[in-house]
Amino acid sequence: MKYKMIALDLDGTLTNSKKEVSERNKEALKKAAEKGVKIALASGRPLVGILPVAEMVDLKEIGGYILAYNGSHIVDGRTGETIMQTTLPEEYYEDIVKYGSMYDDVTIVTYNSKGAVALDDTNPYAILEAKINKVPLQKVTDLCSSLDGPVCKFLCVGEHSHLREIEKQLKEKYGSKINVFFSETYFLEICPLGIEKAASLSKLLDKLGLDREELIACGDGFNDITMIDFAGLGVAMENAQDALRSRADYITDTNDNDGVAEVIDKFILM
């Protein structure tokens, strides 16, 4: 099988524990691109949080795609042009914020043009989200009025058992109208209906005239399961969640030991 695209999660996959891309991974991506393989950076991060990683791997030079917010916003990495964008219906925002504020140890985070906004800027997971994406965290008293346009994602952050209850409440309220899922035990993602990494990659593949069997997908977290199942070759990092490892076709080395480069060397550059 000649693979023609590789989709890469960022945190825990392409980036190491320092949130950097190693020289070996950079070189492997460059060589894959030179062979005509499309690079897709697929992350739950907002676009502003992915751009520094795109810069690390010279995506403007080598070409490729960015799937931000699990694919709610797909961008051409070379030109910066938006290819597709899907946002949550604004009439749902008030209820989403209400449910996301049910517990004192949980807060809800989203993004405006200035960075991350949250009702509680002391929540450690809200601080982590802003740190990961290298943006300021703004505390607001009214999340909805702080927005400057439709959003692609809300993120409830905090203690897992409380997030499970919020997940239950949202699914009972909205059923199949929105997509609610965990990317980490402490991150509950709320996205537009039909938005997850596999569905977004399917749309991109269709646009490029490629088949899912020509796709390699690498990840480590819960929100990577769909693309691991979808891809012709689904790869879990050695450091991946057990739920993902059990579904993978291949398990590579850890994100700190250049597991992505190992996959490229073995399945693309061989």
C-alpha positions in Angstrom: 0.0 0.0 0.0 1.3 3.4 -1.0 0.2 5.9 1.7 -0.6 9.4 0.4 -1.5 11.2 3.6 -0.5 11.1 7.2 -2.7 12.7 9.9 -1.1 13.6 13.1 -2.5 14.6 16.5 -0.2 17.1 18.2 -0.1 16.8 22.0 1.3 13.5 23.1 1.9 12.5 19.4 3.9 14.9 17.2 5.0 17.1 20.0 7.1 15.9 22.9 6.6 16.6 26.6 8.0 20.1 26.1 5.4 20.7 23.4 8.1 20.9 20.8 8.7 19.0 17.6 12.0 17.1 17.5 14.5 17.6 14.7 14.0 13.9 13.7 10.3 14.3 13.4 10.7 17.5 11.4 13.1 15.8 9.0 10.9 12.8 8.6 7.9 15.1 7.7 10.0 17.0 5.2 11.1 13.7 3.5 7.5 12.4 3.5 6.3 15.7 1.8 9.1 15.4 -0.7 7.6 12.0 -1.7 4.3 13.6 -2.3 2.6 12.6 1.0 0.1 15.1 2.3 0.6 16.2 5.9 -2.4 16.9 8.1 -2.1 18.3 11.6 -5.3 17.2 13.3 -5.9 18.5 16.8 -8.6 19.7 19.2 -6.6 22.8 19.6 -7.9 26.1 18.1 -6.2 27.4 15.0 -4.1 29.9 17.0 -2.8 27.0 19.0 -1.8 24.9 16.0 0.0 27.6 14.0 3.2 27.6 16.2 3.5 23.8 15.6 2.8 24.3 11.8 5.7 26.9 11.9 7.9 24.4 13.7 7.5 21.8 10.9 7.6 24.5 8.1 4.1 23.6 6.9 4.1 26.7 4.7 7.1 25.4 2.9 6.4 21.7 2.7 2.6 22.1 2.3 -0.2 20.3 4.1 -3.4 21.0 6.1 -4.5 22.1 9.5 -7.6 20.5 11.1 -8.3 22.8 14.1 -11.0 22.1 16.7 -11.0 18.4 15.7 -11.7 19.5 12.1 -14.4 22.2 12.7 -11.9 24.5 10.9 -9.8 23.1 8.0 -7.1 25.4 6.6 -4.5 25.1 3.8 -1.2 25.1 5.6 0.6 26.7 2.7 -1.8 29.6 2.0 -3.7 30.0 5.2 -7.0 29.7 3.2 -10.0 28.3 5.0 -11.2 25.2 3.2 -14.1 24.3 5.5 -15.5 25.7 8.7 -18.4 24.6 10.9 -19.5 26.4 14.1 -21.9 25.6 16.9 -25.5 27.1 16.6 -25.5 30.3 18.7 -28.9 29.5 20.2 -27.2 26.6 22.1 -24.6 28.7 23.8 -26.5 29.8 26.9 -27.5 26.2 27.8 -24.0 24.9 27.1 -22.5 27.5 29.5 -25.2 26.7 32.1 -24.4 23.0 32.1 -20.7 23.7 32.0 -21.0 25.8 35.2 -22.8 23.2 37.3 -19.9 22.4 39.6 -17.4 24.6 41.4 -14.4 22.5 40.3 -15.4 22.7 36.6 -15.2 25.7 34.3 -16.0 26.2 30.6 -13.5 27.6 28.1 -13.8 28.8 24.6 -12.0 31.3 22.3 -12.4 34.8 21.0 -10.1 36.9 18.9 -7.9 37.7 22.0 -7.4 34.2 23.1 -9.0 31.8 25.6 -11.9 32.9 27.8 -13.2 31.2 30.9 -15.5 31.9 33.8 -12.7 30.8 36.2 -9.1 31.7 35.4 -7.8 29.8 38.4 -9.0 26.4 37.3 -5.8 24.4 36.6 -7.1 22.8 33.5 -8.2 26.1 32.0 -4.7 27.4 32.7 -3.3 24.2 31.0 -5.5 24.8 28.0 -4.2 28.3 27.5 -0.6 27.3 28.1 -0.8 24.5 25.6 -2.1 26.9 23.0 0.3 29.8 24.0 -2.6 32.3 24.4 -3.7 34.5 27.3 -6.5 33.2 29.5 -9.2 35.9 30.2 -11.6 35.7 33.1 -15.1 36.8 32.2 -18.4 37.0 34.1 -20.6 36.4 31.0 -19.0 34.0 28.6 -21.6 34.5 25.8 -21.2 38.2 25.7 -17.4 37.9 25.6 -17.6 36.2 22.2 -17.0 38.2 19.0 -18.6 35.7 16.7 -19.7 32.0 16.4 -17.4 29.5 18.0 -16.2 26.0 16.8 -15.9 24.5 20.2 -16.6 24.8 23.9 -14.4 22.9 26.4 -15.5 21.9 29.9 -12.5 21.3 32.1 -12.2 19.8 35.6 -12.9 16.6 37.6 -13.8 13.6 35.5 -16.9 12.4 37.4 -18.4 15.9 37.3 -17.6 16.2 33.6 -19.4 12.8 33.0 -22.5 14.2 34.6 -22.3 17.3 32.3 -21.8 15.0 29.3 -25.0 13.1 30.3 -27.0 16.3 30.8 -25.9 17.8 27.5 -26.7 14.5 25.6 -30.1 14.3 27.2 -30.8 17.9 26.3 -29.5 18.0 22.7 -29.3 14.3 21.7 -27.7 14.1 18.3 -27.8 17.9 17.7 -24.2 18.4 18.9 -21.1 16.3 19.4 -20.0 15.8 23.0 -16.9 13.7 23.8 -13.7 13.4 25.9 -10.3 14.2 24.5 -8.7 13.7 27.9 -10.3 12.7 31.2 -10.3 16.3 32.2 -11.3 17.8 28.9 -14.9 17.4 27.7 -15.3 18.8 24.2 -18.5 20.2 22.8 -18.4 20.6 19.0 -20.9 20.9 16.1 -22.7 17.8 15.0 -20.7 15.5 12.8 -17.4 17.1 13.8 -14.7 14.7 14.9 -11.4 13.8 13.4 -12.5 10.9 11.2 -15.4 12.8 9.6 -13.2 15.9 9.0 -10.5 13.8 7.4 -13.1 12.0 5.2 -14.2 15.4 3.8 -10.6 16.5 3.2 -9.8 13.1 1.5 -12.8 13.5 -0.7 -11.7 17.0 -1.7 -8.3 15.7 -2.6 -9.5 12.6 -4.4 -7.8 10.3 -1.9 -9.1 7.1 -0.3 -9.1 6.3 3.4 -6.9 3.3 2.8 -4.2 5.7 1.7 -4.3 7.4 5.1 -2.1 6.9 8.1 -3.4 8.4 11.3 -1.3 8.7 14.5 -2.6 9.6 17.9 -2.7 9.1 21.7 -6.0 10.4 23.1 -9.7 9.6 23.2 -10.5 12.1 20.4 -8.1 10.2 18.1 -10.0 6.9 18.3 -12.3 7.7 15.4 -9.4 8.6 13.0 -7.5 5.5 14.1 -10.5 3.4 13.3 -11.0 5.2 10.0 -7.5 5.3 8.6 -6.0 2.6 6.4 -3.3 2.4 9.0 -4.2 3.5 12.5 -1.2 4.1 14.8 -1.2 4.5 18.5 1.7 6.0 20.4 3.3 3.9 23.1 2.1 6.5 25.5 -1.5 6.4 24.2 -4.6 5.8 26.2 -5.4 2.1 26.5 -8.7 2.6 24.7 -6.8 3.8 21.7 -4.0 1.3 21.9 -6.5 -1.6 21.7 -7.9 -0.3 18.4 -4.6 0.5 16.6 -3.1 -1.5 13.7 0.4 -0.6 14.9 1.9 0.8 18.1 4.9 3.1 17.6 7.4 4.6 20.1 6.4 7.4 22.5 6.1 11.0 21.6 9.3 11.7 23.5 11.2 9.0 21.4 10.2 10.3 17.9 7.4 7.8 17.4 6.0 9.7 14.4 9.4 9.6 12.6 9.5 5.8 13.3 6.1 5.4 11.5 7.2 7.6 8.5 10.5 5.6 8.2 8.7 2.3 8.4 5.6 2.9 6.2 6.5 5.8 3.9 10.2 6.0 3.4 10.9 2.3 3.4 
